[in-house]
Amino acid sequence: MARVQASDETWAAFRAQLGVTPVSVALGRLVEREVARTARSSASDPEGVRVALEDAREVAGELAALIARLEPLGRRSCVRRTLALTGARRAPH
């Protein structure tokens, strides 16, 4: 058994994000991901490299999906900030 060192606020947010997923399952996934990260960075034999590439592609896909979701939000935020700084107003519809 291990203790997780996180603030109460962080732990509460993590638990809320889990929904019905047990904490033990979520923490197991985090451990597996960390072990895979280490394996990716040190793989040298052909099978290890193959597995590391497969895992890296999965992580890259997750990042690409995150970027695709965030980019439009970032652009809108940037436009709003620019409008606020310049004092410009949007035209009525």
N, C-alpha and C positions, 0 to 999 in steps of 0.2 A: 504494500500500500504506500502511496506517495501523497504528499501534500502539494497542492497547486498554489504557487505564490502569485496572487493577483489581487488587485484592490477589490473591495466589496462591489463597487460600481461595475468594474470590468467583469467580475464573476457573474453578477446579476444579468448583465447584457448577454454574456455567453449562454447562460441557462435559458434566457428568454428566446434566443435565436434557435435553440435546439428543438423547441416545440415538444413533440412526444418522443424524440430520440433520447435514449438514456445517456447520461453523462459518461458512463463507462464506454459506450460505443463511440461517442464523439472523441473522447480522449484517446481511444485506441486508434482512430483514424489519424489524429494529429501525430501520434507516435510513428505510425506507418509512413506518414508523409515525410517526417523528419529523417527516418532511416533511409527512405528512398532518395531524399535530397543528398544525403551523405554518399550513398551508393553512386548517384549520378556524377558527383564530383571526383570520385576515385576509381571509377570503372576502367579496367584495362584489358581484361580477357574478352574474347569475342562475344560470349553469352552475356557477360556483364554489360558490355557496351550496347548490345542489342536491347536489353531490358532498360538500361538507362536512357537510350534514345526514345523508346516507347513511352517511358514515364515523362521524359522532358517534353515530348510532343503533347501529351495530355495536359501538362501544366501550361504549355504555350497556348493550347486551345482555350483553357479556362481564362488565361490573361487576355486573349484576344476578345473573348465574349465580354469580359469586364470592361475593356477599353471601348468596345462598340457601344456598350450601355452608357458609359460615363461621358464619352465625347460630346454627344448632343446636349447633355446637361451642362457641361463646361462651356460650350459655345453660347448657350442661352444666358448663363450666368455672366459671361464676359460681355455680352451685348447689353444686359441690364446695367452692369457696372459702368460701361462706357456711357450709356444714356444718362445715368445718374451723375456722372462726373461732368458731362458736357451740359447738363441741364436740359437736354433734348426731351421732348415729349413725343409719345407715339400718337400718330394720327388716329382720330376716332374712326370706327368702322362704319 
